[in-house]
Amino acid sequence: MPRDRSAARFSRNRVLLQSLLVSDLQDLPLLCSRIEDWRRLFREAFEQGLGALLASKVAAHALSIVGGSVWNHVQQQIALDRLWLKHLNTGLAEILLLLRSRDVKAVTLKGPVLAERIYPEPHQRLSGDLDLLVAPADLYRAIGLLESIGYHLSESAEMAWPDHHHVVLKRVNSPPLELHHQASSGLGANLESLELMERAVAYVTLSGADTLVFAPEDEFIYLAVHAARHHYDRLSLVYDLVLFLRHYPFLDWRLIESRSEEWGVTYALWLSMKMLDLQFGIDCQDPRCPRRSLRLRMAAWLVSPGADRSWFFSRYTGLRWTTLRALLHQRWFLGLLSWFNYLWELILRRLKGIQGSRVQRDGRRPFSL
C-alpha cells in the first residue's frame, strides 16, 4: 500500500527546517553546520511550501554553506515561484473585479493575499489555487458569472455538489478557484459565511485589487481549523499561524475562545496551538485548554512520529484520520458514532474482498463528520 504522504512529517530534515525558520541570526551558523545535504533540505522546504523563505534566511552565507550548484537551482525555483505568484494575482484581480462589478461580495481566503500580509515577501508562501468566500445566496450567481468568462465546474466539484463547503472551478491557463459558500466544514461544525462576512474588513492587494479579509480573530480561528482539517501535512499550515501571531500580536483571546466554542471548533483550535508549541516552541495555549486531556493527547499523537511509524495507522490511514476527526469533534459521542460508522464500513469492505477502494486508496472518508 502507498505510504501516506504525511509519513515524513517529522523527518530529520523537517525538524532542521523548523529550527532554521525560527532561529536567530546568532544561532544560524550552528544549525547550518548540522545540515549534511542542502539539496535534500531545500527539496523538503519547497515541498512544504517554504523553500523561498528558507533561502532568504541563509542568503547571506549561501555560497559558502549551501554551494553554488544547489543555490543556482534554488534561485531558478524561486524565479518560477515569482511567475506563479504573478499568475495567481492576475487571476485573482480579474475575478474580484468581475464579482465586484455585479455586487457579489467576496472574501479572499488564504493564498496570495494572506502571504503578502504576513510573510516578508509574498512569493515566500505559495498556494496552488485561489480561495474565495461568497454568501450562500450568491453562490449560483457567482458561478454563472465565472462561467461567462470561461470557468467551469470540475468533475469532482459536480460529484460533491452541494454537500461540500466549496466547489472547484477551472479555466484553461488560469489557476484553479475554490469558491466557498461556507468557510469550512467537518469536525462536527460548519464555519458559516454570513457572520464571518459581516465582520470582514476591506483590503487592497499589492496589485491594487479591492477585496475583503476576515477580522483577525476570525482569521486565526479559520487558519487553525484549516490546518487541523488537513492534518498539518504541510509545515506551512502551522507556520502561517506563527507569522500571523507576529503580525497581529494583540489578538483578543477571550473573543477567540468564545467564538471557537460557539462554532464548535474548540478542540481543533487547541490542537493547532499544541502544534505551534511542538513544531516551533511557541506557547500560546488557551488557559482553559485541558493540557492533560486524554482526547487532546491522543489527537496530538495521531499527528506525531509515533503514528507515522505505527504499522496499523500507516496501513489504515483513513481510520487514522477518522479517529483524529472524531477526537476533535465538539460532541464526543457524535464523533465516536462517526468513527464506528467508518469502522463498520471498512470491515464490510474487507469482508466483501473489495481491494483498492476509495477508503484504502487515499484515506479519504466517504462522508463528513
Backbone torsions as a table, in degrees:
resi	resn	phi	psi	omega
1	MET	NA	137.6	-179.6
2	PRO	-59.4	140.8	-179.7
3	ARG	-72.3	136.0	178.4
4	ASP	-58.2	136.6	-176.0
5	ARG	-64.7	-16.1	178.5
6	SER	-83.0	0.3	-175.1
7	ALA	-62.6	-26.2	179.7
8	ALA	-94.4	19.4	-174.2
9	ARG	-57.2	-37.9	-177.4
10	PHE	-118.5	38.8	175.5
11	SER	-65.5	164.8	-179.7
12	ARG	-60.3	-41.4	179.4
13	ASN	-63.1	-36.9	-179.3
14	ARG	-68.7	-38.8	177.6
15	VAL	-63.6	-41.8	176.8
16	LEU	-63.3	-40.1	179.0
17	LEU	-62.4	-43.6	177.0
18	GLN	-58.5	-43.5	-179.0
19	SER	-65.8	-42.4	-179.5
20	LEU	-63.5	-38.8	-175.5
21	LEU	-66.8	-30.4	-177.7
22	VAL	-108.0	6.5	-176.2
23	SER	-77.7	154.0	171.5
24	ASP	-84.2	165.0	-177.5
25	LEU	-60.1	-36.2	-177.7
26	GLN	-70.4	-23.4	179.2
27	ASP	-88.8	-11.3	-173.1
28	LEU	-61.6	-46.8	-179.5
29	PRO	-58.6	-40.3	-179.9
30	LEU	-64.8	-44.3	179.3
31	LEU	-64.6	-41.7	-179.1
32	CYS	-64.1	-31.3	-179.3
33	SER	-68.0	-18.3	-179.7
34	ARG	-85.9	-7.9	-174.6
35	ILE	-88.9	120.1	-177.3
36	GLU	-91.1	-31.8	-174.9
37	ASP	-135.0	96.6	-177.9
38	TRP	-68.3	-32.6	179.2
39	ARG	-61.7	-45.5	180.0
40	ARG	-67.3	-37.8	179.6
41	LEU	-64.2	-44.0	178.9
42	PHE	-67.9	-33.4	175.8
43	ARG	-61.8	-44.2	177.0
44	GLU	-61.2	-42.3	-177.7
45	ALA	-64.0	-43.0	179.7
46	PHE	-69.0	-35.3	175.7
47	GLU	-64.2	-33.5	178.8
48	GLN	-82.9	-1.5	177.7
49	GLY	84.5	14.8	-173.7
50	LEU	-131.2	23.9	-178.0
51	GLY	-63.6	-44.7	-179.3
52	ALA	-66.1	-34.0	178.7
53	LEU	-67.3	-41.3	176.5
54	LEU	-62.4	-41.4	179.7
55	ALA	-60.7	-38.2	179.6
56	SER	-67.6	-29.6	-179.8
57	LYS	-69.9	-36.4	-174.1
58	VAL	-106.4	9.2	-173.2
59	ALA	-58.5	-37.7	-175.7
60	ALA	-64.3	-25.6	-177.7
61	HIS	-121.3	22.7	-169.7
62	ALA	-58.0	-52.5	-173.6
63	LEU	-67.1	-32.6	-177.4
64	SER	-80.4	-33.8	-175.4
65	ILE	-105.4	-26.4	-177.3
66	VAL	-95.4	-44.3	-176.9
67	GLY	106.1	142.3	-174.1
68	GLY	-62.2	-42.5	-177.6
69	SER	-63.1	-48.9	179.7
70	VAL	-64.8	-42.2	-177.8
71	TRP	-64.5	-38.4	177.2
72	ASN	-63.0	-40.3	178.0
73	HIS	-64.9	-40.7	178.1
74	VAL	-61.2	-44.3	-179.5
75	GLN	-64.7	-34.8	175.9
76	GLN	-64.5	-41.7	178.7
77	GLN	-65.8	-39.2	178.4
78	ILE	-64.1	-38.3	176.8
79	ALA	-61.7	-39.8	176.6
80	LEU	-66.1	-38.7	178.2
81	ASP	-62.0	-40.0	178.3
82	ARG	-63.8	-40.4	178.3
83	LEU	-64.2	-41.4	178.9
84	TRP	-65.3	-39.2	177.8
85	LEU	-61.7	-42.5	177.2
86	LYS	-61.4	-39.2	177.1
87	HIS	-62.4	-44.0	177.9
88	LEU	-61.6	-46.6	-177.6
89	ASN	-65.5	-37.3	177.3
90	THR	-63.7	-46.1	178.7
91	GLY	-64.3	-41.3	179.4
92	LEU	-62.9	-44.6	-179.1
93	ALA	-61.6	-40.5	179.4
94	GLU	-63.6	-45.0	-177.9
95	ILE	-67.2	-44.4	-179.7
96	LEU	-61.9	-41.3	179.0
97	LEU	-64.0	-41.2	179.1
98	LEU	-63.2	-49.5	-177.9
99	LEU	-65.7	-39.2	-179.6
100	ARG	-65.6	-36.9	-179.2
101	SER	-66.9	-22.3	179.6
102	ARG	-109.2	18.5	175.3
103	ASP	59.7	35.2	173.4
104	VAL	-98.8	112.3	-178.5
105	LYS	-74.6	128.7	-177.6
106	ALA	-135.4	139.2	175.9
107	VAL	-109.5	132.0	178.1
108	THR	-84.2	127.8	-179.4
109	LEU	-108.1	137.9	171.8
110	LYS	51.4	-142.4	169.9
111	GLY	58.9	-154.4	-174.8
112	PRO	-64.0	-27.8	-179.5
113	VAL	-71.4	-38.8	173.9
114	LEU	-65.7	-42.7	-177.5
115	ALA	-60.9	-43.3	-177.3
116	GLU	-73.5	-16.3	178.7
117	ARG	-87.9	-35.0	-170.8
118	ILE	-118.5	-16.4	178.9
119	TYR	-93.9	152.2	178.5
120	PRO	-55.0	-40.5	175.6
121	GLU	-138.1	140.8	-173.3
122	PRO	-58.8	-34.2	-176.3
123	HIS	-72.6	-6.4	-179.2
124	GLN	-79.7	-4.2	175.6
125	ARG	-142.2	93.5	-175.6
126	LEU	-91.2	153.4	175.1
127	SER	-122.0	153.9	179.3
128	GLY	-87.6	-11.2	-178.1
129	ASP	-154.3	-175.0	176.7
130	LEU	-111.5	148.6	179.3
131	ASP	-131.1	124.8	176.8
132	LEU	-129.6	144.9	177.3
133	LEU	-113.1	128.5	175.2
134	VAL	-125.8	161.5	177.0
135	ALA	-66.4	146.2	179.5
136	PRO	-53.7	-35.9	-179.3
137	ALA	-67.6	-21.6	-178.6
138	ASP	-98.5	-1.0	-171.8
139	LEU	-62.3	-50.7	-177.4
140	TYR	-64.4	-38.2	179.0
141	ARG	-65.9	-40.4	178.4
142	ALA	-63.9	-41.0	177.9
143	ILE	-62.5	-42.4	178.5
144	GLY	-61.0	-41.7	178.9
145	LEU	-64.5	-42.1	-179.8
146	LEU	-68.2	-35.3	176.5
147	GLU	-66.1	-27.8	179.5
148	SER	-69.3	-17.1	177.8
149	ILE	-111.9	17.3	170.0
150	GLY	106.7	-4.5	177.7
151	TYR	-77.1	154.2	175.5
152	HIS	-144.6	152.9	178.4
153	LEU	-68.2	134.1	176.8
154	SER	-72.1	161.9	-179.6
155	GLU	-61.6	-40.2	179.7
156	SER	-64.5	-35.1	179.0
157	ALA	-66.9	-39.0	179.4
158	GLU	-66.0	-35.5	178.4
159	MET	-68.3	-39.0	-176.9
160	ALA	-81.5	-19.2	-174.9
161	TRP	-63.3	139.0	-4.2
162	PRO	-103.6	21.1	-171.6
163	ASP	-76.4	-31.1	-176.1
164	HIS	-77.6	163.1	-176.2
165	HIS	-82.4	-4.0	175.0
166	HIS	-151.6	162.7	172.3
167	VAL	-120.2	153.9	-178.7
168	VAL	-107.8	127.5	176.6
169	LEU	-117.0	142.2	-177.5
170	LYS	-131.1	154.6	174.6
171	ARG	-147.1	144.5	179.9
172	VAL	-58.2	133.9	177.6
173	ASN	62.7	25.5	176.1
174	SER	-133.0	151.3	177.9
175	PRO	-67.2	146.5	176.7
176	PRO	-60.9	151.2	179.3
177	LEU	-123.3	125.1	170.6
178	GLU	-97.7	113.4	-179.1
179	LEU	-100.3	111.8	-175.3
180	HIS	-93.8	140.7	167.2
181	HIS	-111.3	-9.0	166.0
182	GLN	-132.0	146.8	-179.6
183	ALA	-64.7	-37.9	-178.9
184	SER	-163.3	158.7	174.8
185	SER	-144.8	169.2	-176.3
186	GLY	100.2	176.6	-178.0
187	LEU	57.7	24.6	178.0
188	GLY	78.4	11.8	-175.9
189	ALA	-148.1	152.3	173.5
190	ASN	-119.8	130.1	172.6
191	LEU	-87.7	97.7	-174.8
192	GLU	-67.8	149.1	-172.4
193	SER	-79.2	-37.0	-169.3
194	LEU	-61.4	-48.1	-179.4
195	GLU	-62.7	-42.0	179.8
196	LEU	-66.9	-38.5	-177.8
197	MET	-70.7	-30.5	178.7
198	GLU	-64.2	-31.8	-178.6
199	ARG	-95.3	-2.2	-177.8
200	ALA	-63.2	150.2	-177.0
201	VAL	-116.1	152.0	-178.9
202	ALA	-71.1	145.9	178.4
203	TYR	-149.3	139.6	176.3
204	VAL	-109.9	121.4	-177.7
205	THR	-70.3	166.4	179.3
206	LEU	-63.0	-23.9	177.3
207	SER	-87.6	1.5	174.8
208	GLY	92.7	9.5	-179.9
209	ALA	-86.1	137.4	176.8
210	ASP	-86.2	131.1	179.2
211	THR	-150.4	-172.9	175.9
212	LEU	-126.5	148.1	172.6
213	VAL	-131.4	159.0	-179.9
214	PHE	-63.4	153.0	167.9
215	ALA	-59.7	147.2	-172.0
216	PRO	-52.4	-46.3	-178.8
217	GLU	-63.9	-40.4	177.9
218	ASP	-64.8	-39.8	-177.2
219	GLU	-68.7	-37.2	178.4
220	PHE	-63.2	-44.3	177.6
221	ILE	-61.1	-45.1	-179.1
222	TYR	-59.4	-46.8	-178.5
223	LEU	-65.6	-37.6	178.7
224	ALA	-65.4	-43.8	179.5
225	VAL	-68.2	-40.2	178.8
226	HIS	-60.3	-43.1	178.4
227	ALA	-63.0	-41.8	179.4
228	ALA	-64.9	-41.2	179.7
229	ARG	-62.1	-30.3	-180.0
230	HIS	-97.9	13.7	171.6
231	HIS	60.9	22.8	177.9
232	TYR	55.9	36.0	-173.5
233	ASP	-74.8	-14.4	173.1
234	ARG	-123.5	137.6	-177.8
235	LEU	-61.1	-30.8	-178.6
236	SER	-62.1	-26.8	179.7
237	LEU	-63.9	-37.8	178.8
238	VAL	-83.2	-36.5	-179.1
239	TYR	-67.4	-27.1	171.5
240	ASP	-54.6	-42.0	-179.3
241	LEU	-68.4	-36.3	178.1
242	VAL	-59.1	-52.0	-177.3
243	LEU	-72.3	-29.1	177.3
244	PHE	-64.0	-41.8	178.5
245	LEU	-66.2	-33.8	176.1
246	ARG	-70.0	-36.6	-178.2
247	HIS	-75.9	-33.0	179.1
248	TYR	-121.1	76.4	-174.7
249	PRO	-74.2	-11.6	-174.6
250	PHE	-115.3	44.6	176.9
251	LEU	-65.1	147.7	177.2
252	ASP	-85.9	97.6	-173.8
253	TRP	-70.4	-29.4	175.5
254	ARG	-64.8	-37.8	177.7
255	LEU	-67.0	-41.4	178.1
256	ILE	-61.8	-43.0	179.3
257	GLU	-61.5	-48.0	-175.9
258	SER	-67.3	-40.2	-178.9
259	ARG	-71.0	-38.8	179.0
260	SER	-65.1	-36.0	177.3
261	GLU	-69.9	-40.6	178.9
262	GLU	-63.5	-37.6	-177.8
263	TRP	-86.6	-7.5	177.4
264	GLY	78.4	30.6	-178.2
265	VAL	-124.2	25.3	-175.8
266	THR	-59.7	-45.5	-177.4
267	TYR	-68.5	-34.7	175.3
268	ALA	-64.1	-40.9	177.5
269	LEU	-64.1	-45.5	-179.9
270	TRP	-62.8	-39.7	-179.9
271	LEU	-66.2	-39.0	177.6
272	SER	-63.9	-38.5	175.6
273	MET	-63.7	-37.9	178.1
274	LYS	-66.1	-37.3	178.2
275	MET	-67.2	-34.1	174.1
276	LEU	-59.4	-40.4	179.8
277	ASP	-71.2	-45.2	-176.7
278	LEU	-67.2	-40.6	-172.8
279	GLN	-91.7	-31.0	-174.2
280	PHE	-130.0	4.6	176.6
281	GLY	67.6	26.2	-179.2
282	ILE	-103.4	113.2	-177.1
283	ASP	-98.4	100.0	176.1
284	CYS	-124.0	34.5	-175.0
285	GLN	-59.6	137.1	170.0
286	ASP	-59.8	127.5	-179.8
287	PRO	-59.5	-21.4	177.7
288	ARG	-86.2	-4.8	-177.1
289	CYS	-65.3	124.6	178.9
290	PRO	-76.9	88.7	-172.2
291	ARG	-62.1	-25.8	179.1
292	ARG	-96.5	9.8	-179.9
293	SER	-59.8	129.3	178.9
294	LEU	-62.6	-40.2	179.2
295	ARG	-59.2	-46.9	-176.9
296	LEU	-68.5	-37.9	179.2
297	ARG	-67.9	-37.9	177.0
298	MET	-66.9	-41.5	179.1
299	ALA	-62.5	-41.8	178.7
300	ALA	-64.8	-36.1	178.8
301	TRP	-65.2	-36.2	-177.8
302	LEU	-65.5	-19.8	176.5
303	VAL	-111.3	27.0	-176.2
304	SER	-111.5	171.0	177.0
305	PRO	-59.3	-31.0	-179.3
306	GLY	-59.7	-44.2	178.7
307	ALA	-70.6	-34.3	177.2
308	ASP	-60.9	-36.3	-177.7
309	ARG	-88.3	-8.2	-178.4
310	SER	-69.3	127.1	178.6
311	TRP	-60.8	-42.1	-174.9
312	PHE	-65.5	-51.7	-174.8
313	PHE	-76.7	-22.6	173.6
314	SER	-73.0	-24.0	178.1
315	ARG	-86.1	-39.9	-178.2
316	TYR	-113.1	73.5	-176.7
317	THR	-66.4	-33.6	178.3
318	GLY	-60.7	-41.8	178.9
319	LEU	-67.2	-35.7	178.6
320	ARG	-60.3	-48.8	-176.2
321	TRP	-76.3	-28.8	173.3
322	THR	-64.9	-38.8	176.8
323	THR	-63.5	-42.9	178.1
324	LEU	-60.5	-47.3	-179.0
325	ARG	-64.1	-36.7	178.0
326	ALA	-64.4	-39.6	179.7
327	LEU	-67.5	-30.8	-178.8
328	LEU	-86.9	-7.3	179.0
329	HIS	-63.5	132.6	-178.1
330	GLN	-62.4	-39.4	177.2
331	ARG	-98.5	100.6	-169.8
332	TRP	-59.6	-32.2	-176.9
333	PHE	-71.0	-32.6	176.1
334	LEU	-72.0	-37.1	175.3
335	GLY	-62.6	-41.0	178.2
336	LEU	-64.6	-39.4	178.8
337	LEU	-62.9	-44.2	179.2
338	SER	-64.6	-34.3	178.1
339	TRP	-64.2	-44.4	178.3
340	PHE	-66.1	-37.2	176.7
341	ASN	-59.8	-45.3	180.0
342	TYR	-64.7	-45.1	-179.6
343	LEU	-61.1	-40.8	179.8
344	TRP	-64.0	-41.9	178.3
345	GLU	-65.3	-38.9	178.2
346	LEU	-62.9	-42.2	178.6
347	ILE	-63.4	-43.3	179.7
348	LEU	-62.0	-41.1	179.4
349	ARG	-64.1	-40.2	179.4
350	ARG	-66.8	-40.0	179.9
351	LEU	-65.3	-35.0	179.3
352	LYS	-79.7	-6.3	177.6
353	GLY	74.8	25.5	-179.9
354	ILE	-82.7	112.9	178.9
355	GLN	-102.7	153.0	177.2
356	GLY	67.9	24.4	178.8
357	SER	-68.4	170.1	-179.2
358	ARG	-60.7	-38.4	-178.2
359	VAL	-63.7	-44.2	-176.6
360	GLN	-80.3	-29.0	-173.8
361	ARG	-72.5	-47.7	-175.1
362	ASP	-128.8	6.0	173.0
363	GLY	76.9	6.9	-179.1
364	ARG	-87.0	146.5	179.4
365	ARG	-87.3	142.7	-178.9
366	PRO	-78.9	1.7	176.4
367	PHE	-146.7	163.3	-178.0
368	SER	-109.7	150.2	178.2
369	LEU	-70.8	NA	NA
